[in-house]
């Protein structure tokens, strides 16, 4: 629910089970030690400020079931270097990812740049602002450019060239 685990300073890793439909408003905001978040397939919505100001957060996995990411959901999580992002999101608020200054890689569930361009334009601009590389999902090893495509290996996004 809303504010359920905000400012719990000892949490290092969070797995939100797929039976949870919505990550509540400010549910996990203000975590000092949080490093990784895995959101299970089944979650449909990430509400306002859900992970805001989790300054040490490094990796976030958002499953294909998520269709709505609200304002400030990951605001000021500047240490996030890797983000797994669904292909078909109905709404990503303009400020959902504000302050992701450390973002290096986006593991996108879409299979090509055309799919990427179907995301809300404001989200694409915000996520691309700092030059993060977008990698596309492939169910089998591509014949060329294997480093530009990824698959999930034991819950970890992995490029096909590895």
C-alpha positions as CSV (number, residue, x, y, z in Angstrom):
1,X,0.0,0.0,0.0
2,X,0.9,3.7,0.1
3,X,4.0,4.5,2.1
4,X,4.2,0.8,3.3
5,X,8.0,0.6,3.4
6,X,9.1,4.2,3.0
7,X,12.3,5.2,4.9
8,X,13.1,1.6,6.0
9,X,16.8,2.1,6.0
10,X,18.0,-1.5,6.2
11,X,16.4,-2.9,3.0
12,X,19.0,-3.8,0.3
13,X,16.9,-5.6,-2.3
14,X,13.2,-5.7,-3.1
15,X,11.2,-8.2,-5.0
16,X,7.6,-7.2,-5.6
17,X,5.6,-10.4,-6.2
18,X,3.6,-10.5,-9.4
19,X,0.3,-11.0,-7.5
20,X,0.6,-7.4,-6.4
21,X,-1.2,-5.3,-9.0
22,X,0.0,-1.8,-7.9
23,X,3.2,-0.5,-6.2
24,X,1.6,2.2,-4.0
25,X,2.4,5.9,-3.6
26,X,5.8,6.4,-2.0
27,X,5.7,2.7,-1.1
28,X,9.5,2.3,-1.0
29,X,10.8,5.9,-1.2
30,X,13.8,7.1,0.9
31,X,15.7,3.8,1.1
32,X,19.3,4.4,2.1
33,X,20.6,1.0,1.4
34,X,18.4,-0.3,-1.4
35,X,20.5,-1.5,-4.4
36,X,18.1,-3.6,-6.6
37,X,14.4,-3.8,-7.4
38,X,12.8,-6.7,-9.2
39,X,9.1,-6.2,-10.0
40,X,7.3,-9.5,-10.8
41,X,5.3,-10.0,-13.9
42,X,1.7,-9.3,-13.0
43,X,2.2,-5.8,-11.5
44,X,0.3,-3.3,-13.7
45,X,1.1,0.1,-12.1
46,X,3.9,1.9,-10.3
47,X,2.4,4.8,-8.5
48,X,3.7,8.3,-7.7
49,X,7.1,8.4,-6.0
50,X,7.1,4.7,-5.4
51,X,10.9,4.5,-5.4
52,X,11.7,8.3,-5.2
53,X,15.0,9.3,-3.6
54,X,16.4,5.8,-3.3
55,X,19.8,7.3,-4.0
56,X,21.8,4.0,-4.0
57,X,19.5,2.0,-6.2
58,X,21.5,0.5,-9.1
59,X,19.2,-1.8,-11.0
60,X,15.5,-2.0,-11.7
61,X,13.6,-4.7,-13.5
62,X,10.1,-3.6,-14.7
63,X,8.2,-6.5,-16.3
64,X,6.1,-6.5,-19.4
65,X,2.8,-6.4,-17.4
66,X,3.4,-2.9,-16.2
67,X,1.4,-0.4,-18.3
68,X,1.5,2.7,-16.1
69,X,4.5,4.5,-14.5
70,X,3.4,7.5,-12.5
71,X,5.0,10.9,-11.7
72,X,8.3,10.7,-9.8
73,X,8.2,6.9,-9.6
74,X,12.0,6.7,-9.9
75,X,12.8,10.4,-9.4
76,X,16.3,11.1,-8.1
77,X,17.6,7.5,-8.3
78,X,20.8,8.8,-9.9
79,X,22.8,5.6,-9.3
80,X,20.6,3.5,-11.5
81,X,22.9,2.2,-14.2
82,X,20.6,-0.5,-15.7
83,X,16.9,-0.5,-16.3
84,X,14.8,-3.3,-17.7
85,X,11.8,-1.7,-19.4
86,X,8.6,-3.3,-20.9
87,X,7.7,-2.9,-24.6
88,X,4.1,-1.7,-24.3
89,X,3.5,0.9,-21.7
90,X,0.4,3.0,-21.9
91,X,1.5,5.8,-19.7
92,X,4.9,7.0,-18.5
93,X,4.6,10.3,-16.7
94,X,7.0,13.1,-17.8
95,X,8.8,13.1,-14.4
96,X,8.8,9.3,-13.8
97,X,12.5,9.0,-14.4
98,X,13.8,12.5,-13.5
99,X,17.3,12.5,-12.1
100,X,18.5,9.2,-13.6
101,X,21.9,10.7,-14.3
102,X,23.8,7.4,-14.0
103,X,21.7,5.4,-16.4
104,X,24.0,3.5,-18.9
105,X,21.9,0.7,-20.3
106,X,18.2,0.2,-21.0
107,X,17.2,-3.5,-21.6
108,X,14.1,-2.9,-23.6
109,X,11.6,-5.7,-24.1
110,X,10.8,-4.4,-27.6
111,X,12.6,-6.0,-30.5
112,X,13.7,-2.9,-32.4
113,X,13.9,0.8,-32.6
114,X,10.4,1.0,-34.2
115,X,8.9,-0.5,-31.0
116,X,11.0,1.9,-28.9
117,X,9.5,4.8,-30.8
118,X,6.0,3.7,-29.8
119,X,6.7,4.5,-26.1
120,X,5.4,7.9,-24.9
121,X,7.7,10.5,-26.5
122,X,8.4,12.3,-23.2
123,X,9.7,9.0,-21.7
124,X,12.0,8.3,-24.6
125,X,13.5,11.8,-24.4
126,X,13.9,11.6,-20.6
127,X,15.6,8.1,-20.7
128,X,17.8,9.0,-23.7
129,X,18.9,12.4,-22.3
130,X,22.2,11.1,-20.8
131,X,23.1,8.8,-23.6
132,X,22.0,5.4,-22.2
133,X,22.4,2.6,-24.7
134,X,19.1,0.8,-25.6
135,X,19.4,-2.9,-26.1
136,X,16.5,-4.9,-27.7
137,X,15.1,-8.2,-26.6
138,X,15.7,-11.2,-28.9
139,X,14.4,-14.8,-28.2
140,X,17.3,-16.3,-30.1
141,X,20.8,-15.2,-31.0
142,X,20.8,-12.6,-33.8
143,X,22.9,-13.2,-36.8
144,X,24.6,-9.8,-36.5
145,X,25.1,-7.1,-33.8
146,X,24.6,-9.6,-30.9
147,X,25.8,-7.0,-28.5
148,X,22.7,-4.9,-29.3
149,X,20.3,-7.6,-28.2
150,X,19.6,-9.2,-24.8
151,X,17.9,-12.2,-23.1
152,X,17.2,-13.0,-19.5
153,X,19.6,-15.6,-18.0
154,X,18.7,-16.7,-14.4
155,X,16.9,-13.4,-13.8
156,X,19.8,-11.2,-15.2
157,X,19.6,-9.3,-18.5
158,X,22.5,-10.6,-20.6
159,X,23.6,-9.6,-24.1
160,X,23.8,-12.2,-26.7
161,X,27.5,-11.7,-27.3
162,X,28.2,-13.2,-23.8
